[in-house]
Amino acid sequence: SEREMAKLRARNEALDAKVLKLKTDLHDREEKAKVHADTLAELRVAREDLA
């Protein structure tokens, strides 16, 4: 029925929005992990220079 189709469309839009948010969150976490790894690498080099 038309009503069911409208409900399904709305649910689909909500799920699309959720997927987009999760993709954005994942990208942010990956960026933070990269920055963290780069910082650790710099700290290791600095520690070796001080030793």
Residue, then its C-alpha position, 0 to 999 in steps of 0.5 A: s500500500e501507499r502508506e507502507m511504501a511511505k513508511l519504508r521510504a522513511r525507514n530507508e532514509a533514516l538508515d541511509a543517514k545512520v550509515l553516513k554517520l557511521k562512515t564519518d565516525l569511522h573516518d574520524r577514528e582512522e584519522k585519530a589513530k593515524v595521528h596517534a601512531d605518528t605521534l608515538a613514532e616521533l616520541r620514540v625518535a625523540r627518546e632515542d635522541l635523548a638516550 
